[in-house]
Amino acid sequence: MRRCIDLGWMGKPNVAPNPMVGALLVYKQNNILGQGYHKIYGSAHAEVMAVDSVLPAQRHLISKSLLYITLAPCCIYGNTPPCTSLIAKNKIPQVIFACQDTTPGVEDESVPILKKAGVNVMHGIKKEEAFKLFQQRNCFLKNKRPYIIIKFAQSKDNFIGQAGKSVWLSNPVSKMLVHKWRSETGAIIVGKNTALTDNPRLNTRLYPGKSPLRIVMDRNLEIASSAHIFDSSAPTWVITEKKKSDYKNIKYIQHDFGAESLETILSRLHEAKISALIVEGGAKLINSFIEKNLWDEARVFHCDKTLTTGIPAPVIPVTPSRTIKVANDDLKIYYR
């Protein structure tokens, strides 16, 4: 099952908003016949990849093997046929999976279908470890919004920056790590002041992978067209109260900056099948997400620099789950 979990992670970020799933076909516990993982959204599922990878000379052993999966096999028609049918067709006698699938139509149906086909089913093996694969997917399904990750760096004296001045706090290794996170995430959002002060690109130039959708809150269209956020490296949404026509890779979304502003944006992202969002700054925007309890995870770099004065860093209202040393930065991870 640990191998299945490792395989599942290989699908990140190309399968979103689908879950990351790994599968392994094993004969007599010690002989791996086939393995696979869900590679790209809309493509074959992990179970199909595992069965298809079995060598022709060993295919007669499929009906005597165990199928390990990180997630309960699907039993509905989507972009691909149901995996329960694949299991029954290949007469696989036993299925062992880690976590139940919370997808409507699958959660309470796949196990009875398998048992009716004569398949012995076990589940719950390494459930907690495998669950991390599905946190974003489950949030997307349950809350009808992306999984929200707050990210910022703060100084030793708890400032996030200084007004009107671009201040870099974290080290180059941390910066590269942030670009890796971007490559794994569907969208990233910043406020107007961050775009004006830091002129960020918000792409993945320091790490291989697709750049996320960039979103900027610009109520009165104050950001100059020459800003990096409008370059051609990634698509950009501008959330504004003004009316303006779309241009090349820039989409202007007319939006009411009222009490339900963030909820409306998140709903639109859900419709666009964006399953994870990074909130990267500034302090005002981050605090608005925290105040509305619209966050799931926070990644905060505590840096070895002192500012003396500046913009107070947001306060995450829970204790950190763990601390990771990233060169001379302490990365603290929080979960709501």
N, C-alpha and C positions, 0 to 999 in steps of 0.2 A: 504493500500500500504506500510505503514511503516513496518507492520508485514511481508509482502512479502520480503522487503529489508533485514530484520533481518534473515529470512529464507535463502535468497540467500547467505549471508555471511557464513552460516554454511557449504557451499560446498568448501570453501577455505581450503587447496590448491588442493584438490583431483580431481577437474574437469578440470584443465588446460590441454590444451589450450582452452577448451570450456568456455563459459561465466558462471558466477555464477548467478543462476536464482532461485527465490522463487515464489510460486503460492498459491493462496487461493481461495477456493470455498465458496461463501457466499449466504445464502438464506435470503431474506428480510433485507439485510444490517447488521442485528445484530447476525445472527446465522451462525457460521462457520460449514460448512458441511465437509470440507476436506482441508488439507494443505500438501505441500510438497516442496522439493527443489532438485536440481540436485546434486547428492551425489558423483558420481565417473565418470570420463571420460569414455564415451562409454555406460553408463547405462541409465536408463529411465530418461526422462526430468521431470522438476518440475510439468508441467501440468498433466502428467501421474500419478505421485506420489500423487498429490492432488485428482484426480478422484478416484484412487485406494484406497485412505484412507477413503472414505465415507462409513459409516456403511451400511450394507444391508438394514436395516429398513428405511434408509433415501435416498436411491439411486433414488427413484422416484422423489425426489426434485431437482436432478441435472439439469433437463431440465427447471427448474424455477429459477435457481441460476445465480449469477454473478461470472465470473472468473477474479480475479485480478492476474496480472503477472508483474514482473519487466521488462521483455523484450518481444517484439513482438513474438508470437509463430512461430516456424519454419514451413516451408512449403515444405521442401525437404527431400529426403531419405538420411540418413547418417548411423550412427550406429543404429539409431532407426527410426521408421516411422514418418512422419510429424505430428506435434501436431495440425495443422489446421484440419486434418482429424479426429483426436480424438474429437475435439470440435464439429465438424459437426455431427459426429456419435452419440454423447451424447446429441445433440440438445440443447447445452448451448446457451441461447439467447443473452447474452451480455459479451463482453470481454473488460477489462480495463487494459491497460499496460502503463508502465512508459516510456520506451525508445524504439526507433526503433533498429532493429538488422541490423548491417552493413555487415553481411555475404552475399557474392554474391549469388543471387538467392532467397534471403529472404527479403532484404531491401525494394524492391518495389513490392513484390508479395503477402506477407502474408495477408495484410489488404484487397486487392481486393478479394482474395479467400474467406476470412471470410464473407465479405459483400455479395458475390454471393451466399453463403450458408444461407443467411438471418440473419447473426449475426450482432448485433449492436456493433460498435467498438468505443471506446474512448481511447485516449492516451495523454501522457504528464503529468500525475499525478505524482508529486514528482520526476520529471525528473532529476533535478540536484542532488538530494540525491541518486537516483538509479544509476546515471551515473558512480559513483565511483566503482560500481561493475564491470564495463565493460571497464575501462581505459586500463588495460593490454591486454585484448582480442582485443580491437579496434586497439591498437598500433601493435599488432602481425599481424592483418589482413592488415592494411593499409601500414605499413612500412616494412613488411616482415622481421621483426627482433623482438627480445624480448623487453619488456618494461624494460628500464634500470634504476636501482636505484643505485645512488652513496651513499656510506656510509663511514664516517670516524669520528674520534674524534680529537679535537684540544685543545691545552692548552689555558690558559687565555691570553698568549702573542702570540697566533696564530702560534704555531708550531704543526706539526702532529706527530713528533717523532725526534729521533736523529740517525744519521748514524751509522750503525753497532751495535746498542744497542736496545734491546727490552724495550719499554717504554709503560706502561699501564696508560691511562689517565682517562677513564670513570669509573664509580662506578659499583658495582656488579649487581645492578638492571638494569642498562643500558646494561650490558653484557648479562643478561638473556633475555632482550627485543630483542637484536640482534639475539639470538638463536631462538626466536619465529619468527622473520622475515625470518630466513633461512628456517624454517619449512614450510613457505608459498611461497617459491621461488624455481623455477626449477634448477637454477644454480648460482654459485658464482665464481668470478674470482679474482686472485691476481697476482702480478708480482713476478719475481724471487727473488728480494731483500727482499720482505716481507716474502716469504717462508723461506729464509735463516736466516733472522734476528729474526723473531718471532716464527718460526716453528709452525704455526697454524694448528689446526685440521680441521677447517671449517665445523664442523658437528653440530648436535643439541643435544649435551650431556646434556645441561642445560634446555632443553624444550622438551616435548613430540612431536613427529612428525618425518616425514621422512627427512633425511639429503639431501641437494641439491647435484647435480652434482658439483664436484670441478674442477676448471680449473686453471692451472698455466702456465704462460708465462715463458718458460725456453729455450731460444734460443740455448744455447750450452750444455744443459743437465748438469748443474752445481749443481743441488740439489741432495743430497745424498739419496740413496734408503731407508735409515732409517728414513727419515723425516716423521712427522705425516701425512702429506698430502697424503702419499702413504699407510696409514693403511687400514684396511678392513671395516671401518665404512661407507664408501660411495665410489661410483665410481669416478675416477679422469681422466681428460684429461690433457695431457702434450702437450702444443703447442711449437714446436721446429723446428729448421731448420735441425736437425740431423735425421738420419733414425734409428729407433729402433723398435723391435717387441713388440707388446702388451704383458702385463703380468698380469694375474689374473684380478683385477678390474681396471687396469691402461691401458689407451689407449694413444698411442703416435701418435700425428697428425703432420705430416711433413708440414711445413707452411712457406711461404715467409713473412719475417718480413719487408715488404716494405710499400709503401704509403697507400695501401688499406688493410693493415693487419687486423685492427679491423672490417672493413666491411665484410671481408671474414669469420672471426670467427662468427660474428653475423648471417650471412647467413647460416652457418653450424648449428648453434643453432636453427634457424627457421626450418630447415629441420628436426631437431631432436624433433620438437614440444615443445621446451622450450620457454614459453611465458613470463618469467620474469627472469632478471639477476641482481644480486647484484655485484657491483664493490667495493671491500673492501680494496684495497690498492695495492701498496703504492702510494705515491704522483705522481710519474712519470706516472703510469698507469692511475690514476684518471684524471690527467691533460690532458692526450692524449684523453680521452673520452670527456672532456669538450671542448678542442680545436676543435674537430671535430663535436661538437654539437650533440654528440651521447649520450644523456641522457634525461630522462623524469622526474625524481624526485631525490632529494638529501636529505639525512637525516644526519644532522651534529650535533654531540654532542659537545657543548661548555662546557668545563670542568673547575673545580675550582683548577687547578694546573698550576704552572709556570715552564717553562723549561729554560728560559734565552737565550739559543742557540738551534739550531736544524734545522730540515727540514721544510721549510715554508709550512703551510697548503694550499691546493688548494683554489682558490677563486671561489665561485659560482656566476655567473654573473647576478643574479637576487636577488630581496629582498625576504626574507622568507615569506611564506604564513601564518605561525603560529609558535608559540613557545610552547613547552610542557615541564613542569617541571618533570624531572625524578630523584627523590631524589635531590642531589646537582648538577646535570647536567642540562643544558638547551638544549633540543633537538629542533633544528630548521628545519622545513620542507620547501623545495623549490620545485617549479614546473617550468619546462622550458616553 
